[in-house]
Each structure stands twice: as structure tokens, then as C-alpha cells.
């Protein structure tokens, strides 16, 4: 004889739903957070690269640093990122480095909310043909 009201269930479906929904939602939110972190990483990398290239091509120009900062900040704002702090430059005899730190919206509490990328670009020195 088949039961007409599902008498043997005793809340199994409710219990399974209560256990599985938080797990599925946690996985979904973690995937979204990782996607946001990946996007911020790409934005920071591009902003640092553009700024370092501008700074490396200008030989001791007084406005090179301000141009590089402006281009870096413009790149971040155009791509929807948010700077955590002003980009930093490091000059060596052969290389120019730029570090960009972005902040992202915290979706999952224990995952990072800042992304930092550093790019090193070699200095460009222009030498005239007769000076070679």
C-alpha cells in the first residue's frame, strides 16, 4: 500500500536544505570574491605597467613622476578600480619600479581586500647615431 501523505519523510528534505544552502551560497560568494580579486589584480598590473613605462622613458624630467602618477590613477579610475594608497616609485640605476595597491569590496570576510602589484621597467636611454 502506498502512503498518500509521505508519512516517512520526517523533515529530511528540510534538514538537507538547511545544511546544503549555506554551503552552496558560501561557494558562490567565494567564487565572486575571487573574480573581483582577479579583476583588481589585472587593473593594478596594467596601471603599474603604464606608469612605470612613462616614468622610465623620461630622462630626469621634472614632470615625469607627476605624469606617471596621473596616467596610473587615470588607468585605475577608467577600469573601475579604487586605489588604496598613492602609487609608489622606486628608481635604481637601471630600472624603474612602480607599485599600485587597490582595494576591493569585501564579500567573504576571511579573504583579502587589497591587491598589490609591482612592475619593473628598464630605463630607456636615447643615444644619437654619431654618439654610438
Backbone torsions as a table, in degrees:
resi	resn	phi	psi	omega
1	UNK	NA	133.1	180.0
2	UNK	-90.9	135.1	178.1
3	UNK	-71.9	144.5	-178.2
4	UNK	-93.3	-13.6	-176.3
5	UNK	-122.8	12.9	179.8
6	UNK	59.7	51.0	-172.4
7	UNK	-68.5	-20.3	-176.0
8	UNK	-92.6	0.3	-175.8
9	UNK	-67.2	-47.5	176.2
10	UNK	51.0	36.7	173.7
11	UNK	85.7	14.1	-179.5
12	UNK	-61.9	-42.4	-179.2
13	UNK	-64.4	-41.8	178.2
14	UNK	-64.1	-42.7	179.2
15	UNK	-64.3	-43.5	178.6
16	UNK	-63.1	-40.3	179.1
17	UNK	-65.7	-42.4	-179.9
18	UNK	-64.2	-33.2	-180.0
19	UNK	-82.2	-36.2	-172.0
20	UNK	-86.7	-32.4	-177.2
21	UNK	-62.0	-46.2	178.0
22	UNK	-63.0	-35.2	179.1
23	UNK	-66.3	-46.4	-179.7
24	UNK	-64.0	-43.4	178.8
25	UNK	-65.1	-38.1	177.1
26	UNK	-62.7	-43.9	178.2
27	UNK	-64.0	-40.9	178.6
28	UNK	-63.4	-46.7	180.0
29	UNK	-66.0	-35.9	176.5
30	UNK	-65.5	-39.9	178.2
31	UNK	-64.0	-41.1	177.4
32	UNK	-64.8	-42.5	179.8
33	UNK	-63.3	-42.8	178.2
34	UNK	-65.0	-35.3	176.5
35	UNK	-66.0	-40.6	177.8
36	UNK	-65.8	-40.9	177.2
37	UNK	-64.2	-39.6	178.3
38	UNK	-64.6	-42.1	177.5
39	UNK	-62.9	-45.6	179.2
40	UNK	-62.7	-35.6	177.7
41	UNK	-63.5	-44.0	178.6
42	UNK	-65.5	-41.0	179.2
43	UNK	-63.8	-45.0	179.5
44	UNK	-63.9	-40.7	179.1
45	UNK	-62.7	-46.0	-179.3
46	UNK	-66.4	-43.0	179.4
47	UNK	-63.4	-41.9	178.3
48	UNK	-66.5	-39.6	-179.6
49	UNK	-65.9	-46.5	179.6
50	UNK	-63.1	-43.9	179.5
51	UNK	-65.2	-42.3	-179.9
52	UNK	-67.0	-36.6	178.1
53	UNK	-64.9	-41.7	178.6
54	UNK	-64.9	-43.9	-179.1
55	UNK	-66.7	-32.5	-177.0
56	UNK	-77.9	-24.1	-177.2
57	UNK	-87.1	-13.3	-178.8
58	UNK	-99.0	114.4	-179.8
59	UNK	-80.8	102.7	174.7
60	UNK	53.1	29.3	175.8
61	UNK	-75.1	137.1	-176.9
62	UNK	-66.8	-25.8	-178.1
63	UNK	-96.5	6.1	-177.6
64	UNK	-62.9	-43.2	-178.9
65	UNK	-66.4	-43.9	-179.5
66	UNK	-67.1	-36.4	175.9
67	UNK	-64.8	-43.1	-179.8
68	UNK	-64.8	-41.5	177.4
69	UNK	-64.4	-43.0	-179.5
70	UNK	-63.0	-44.4	179.8
71	UNK	-65.7	-40.2	178.4
72	UNK	-63.6	-46.2	179.9
73	UNK	-67.2	-36.2	178.0
74	UNK	-65.3	-41.4	178.4
75	UNK	-61.2	-44.8	179.9
76	UNK	-62.5	-45.6	-177.3
77	UNK	-69.1	-35.9	178.6
78	UNK	-66.3	-30.9	-178.0
79	UNK	-96.4	8.4	172.8
80	UNK	82.4	20.3	178.4
81	UNK	-92.9	171.4	179.3
82	UNK	-131.7	118.2	179.8
83	UNK	-69.4	134.3	175.3
84	UNK	-82.9	-30.4	178.8
85	UNK	-157.4	169.3	179.5
86	UNK	-65.6	136.6	178.0
87	UNK	-57.6	146.7	-177.1
88	UNK	-112.3	144.7	177.8
89	UNK	-114.5	147.9	172.7
90	UNK	-133.5	126.9	178.5
91	UNK	-111.3	134.1	169.4
92	UNK	-122.1	-177.1	-178.7
93	UNK	-68.4	-26.9	-177.0
94	UNK	-117.2	-18.4	-172.3
95	UNK	-130.5	153.4	170.6
96	UNK	-120.5	128.8	179.8
97	UNK	-117.5	143.3	176.9
98	UNK	-133.4	134.2	179.2
99	UNK	-116.9	127.3	178.8
100	UNK	-119.1	130.5	178.4
101	UNK	-118.2	123.9	178.8
102	UNK	-112.8	152.6	174.5
103	UNK	-112.0	143.8	179.3
104	UNK	-123.9	158.4	178.3
105	UNK	-65.4	129.6	178.6
106	UNK	-78.3	113.2	179.1
107	UNK	-98.5	-46.1	177.5
108	UNK	-108.8	125.1	-170.8
109	UNK	-58.6	-35.7	-173.1
110	UNK	-92.5	1.7	176.6
111	UNK	-94.5	155.3	-176.0
112	UNK	-64.7	152.5	177.9
113	UNK	-117.9	5.6	177.3
114	UNK	-128.1	143.5	176.4
115	UNK	-126.9	130.5	-179.8
116	UNK	-126.6	129.9	178.4
117	UNK	-130.7	138.4	177.9
118	UNK	-120.5	135.4	178.5
119	UNK	-124.0	135.3	176.2
120	UNK	-111.8	131.2	-179.6
121	UNK	-128.1	135.3	178.6
122	UNK	-74.3	149.2	-179.7
123	UNK	-68.4	143.6	175.7
124	UNK	-102.5	124.3	178.1
125	UNK	-115.6	122.8	179.4
126	UNK	-95.9	123.5	-179.2
127	UNK	-119.0	130.4	179.0
128	UNK	-66.5	156.0	-176.9
129	UNK	-58.5	-42.5	-177.5
130	UNK	-73.5	-14.4	179.7
131	UNK	-93.4	1.1	-178.7
132	UNK	-79.5	NA	NA
